[in-house]
Amino acid sequence: MTTTSHRIRTISRAACLTAAALAAGLAPAADAKEGKDHVYLISSFQQSEQGVTLAGSSDQGGYVEGDVVPSTTFKPAKLSRFAPGACRTAAAHFNAAQSFEAHTSALFEMAAFGCRVKLKLDEDTGTFKTIKPVP
């Protein structure tokens, strides 16, 4: 696939997700673009050419989207802070993961249960620097 067609698909995907976020009353999260850690509810998670694309919304109305790539740092969840339930189980799977594929599988599980993660986005590359499950 050419770089131009990848950029067009990426721009189209970002435009659709941004339009959906704005329609839902969510503003883009400037805080995520500044490279700070913020907590997001995973709203979508899908395979992409870069790796896996994750989008999330915050309690404060922020929105973030980026790619989870093999260089992303996966920080372990503090399971003692989670209430018993699906998100704690998914966080335990995340902590036990030993490979990129296992981490993304756990993130898919977390997305299915509506779990939350702390994210740090690299604005220059559009990839997540760090991901950590949180209660």
C-alpha positions in Angstrom: 0.0 0.0 0.0 1.4 3.4 -0.8 2.1 6.1 1.7 -0.4 8.5 0.2 -3.3 6.0 0.4 -2.3 5.2 4.0 -2.4 8.9 4.9 -5.8 9.3 3.2 -7.2 6.3 5.2 -5.6 7.7 8.4 -7.0 11.1 7.8 -10.4 9.7 6.9 -10.4 7.5 10.1 -9.4 10.4 12.2 -12.0 12.7 10.7 -14.8 10.1 11.3 -13.7 9.5 14.9 -13.3 13.3 15.5 -16.8 13.9 14.0 -18.3 11.2 16.2 -16.6 12.7 19.3 -17.7 16.2 18.5 -21.3 14.9 17.9 -21.1 13.3 21.3 -20.1 16.6 22.8 -16.4 15.6 23.3 -13.7 18.1 22.6 -10.2 16.9 21.5 -8.0 16.4 24.5 -5.3 19.0 24.4 -3.9 17.5 27.6 -3.0 14.2 25.8 -1.2 16.1 23.1 1.0 17.8 25.6 2.4 14.4 26.6 0.8 14.2 30.0 -0.8 11.1 31.4 -4.5 11.2 31.5 -7.2 8.6 32.2 -9.5 7.5 29.3 -12.4 5.1 28.8 -11.5 3.0 25.8 -14.1 3.8 23.2 -12.6 1.9 20.2 -9.8 -0.5 19.5 -9.0 -1.9 16.1 -6.1 -3.3 14.0 -4.3 -0.7 11.8 -1.2 -0.7 9.6 0.9 0.8 12.4 -0.2 -1.9 14.9 -3.5 -1.2 16.8 -5.4 2.0 16.9 -6.9 3.0 20.3 -9.4 5.8 20.9 -10.7 7.0 24.2 -12.8 9.6 26.0 -12.1 11.2 29.4 -14.5 12.1 32.2 -13.7 15.8 31.5 -14.9 15.6 27.9 -11.5 15.0 26.3 -10.8 12.6 23.4 -7.6 11.0 22.2 -6.7 8.6 19.4 -3.4 7.0 18.6 -1.6 3.9 17.6 -0.4 1.2 20.0 2.9 0.0 18.6 5.6 -2.4 19.7 7.7 0.5 21.2 4.7 1.4 23.5 5.6 0.9 27.1 3.0 -1.2 28.9 2.9 -0.3 32.6 1.4 -2.8 35.0 -1.9 -2.1 36.7 -2.1 -1.9 40.5 -4.6 -4.8 40.9 -5.2 -4.0 44.6 -6.9 -0.8 43.6 -9.5 -2.5 41.3 -12.8 -3.8 42.5 -13.5 -7.4 41.7 -15.0 -7.8 38.2 -14.3 -7.8 34.5 -11.9 -4.8 34.4 -9.7 -6.3 37.2 -9.6 -9.6 35.4 -8.6 -7.8 32.1 -6.0 -5.8 34.0 -4.6 -9.0 35.4 -4.3 -10.4 31.9 -2.6 -7.2 30.8 -0.1 -7.6 33.7 0.6 -11.2 32.8 1.2 -10.4 29.1 4.7 -11.1 27.9 4.5 -9.9 24.3 3.0 -7.1 22.2 0.3 -9.4 20.9 -0.7 -10.5 24.4 -0.9 -6.9 25.6 -3.1 -5.9 22.6 -5.3 -8.9 23.3 -5.7 -7.7 26.9 -6.5 -4.2 25.6 -9.2 -5.7 23.3 -10.6 -7.4 26.4 -10.5 -4.1 28.3 -12.3 -2.3 25.5 -15.0 -4.9 25.4 -15.7 -4.3 29.1 -15.4 -0.5 29.0 -12.3 -0.4 31.2 -10.2 2.7 31.7 -6.5 3.3 31.0 -3.9 6.0 31.6 -2.4 7.1 28.3 0.5 9.2 27.2 0.5 10.2 23.5 3.5 11.2 21.4 2.0 14.0 19.4 4.8 13.9 16.8 4.2 10.3 15.8 0.6 9.8 16.8 1.6 6.7 18.9 1.1 6.0 22.5 4.3 6.2 24.6 2.7 4.5 27.7 -0.5 2.6 28.6 -1.5 1.6 32.1 -4.8 0.1 33.2 -6.5 2.0 36.0 -9.7 1.4 38.0 
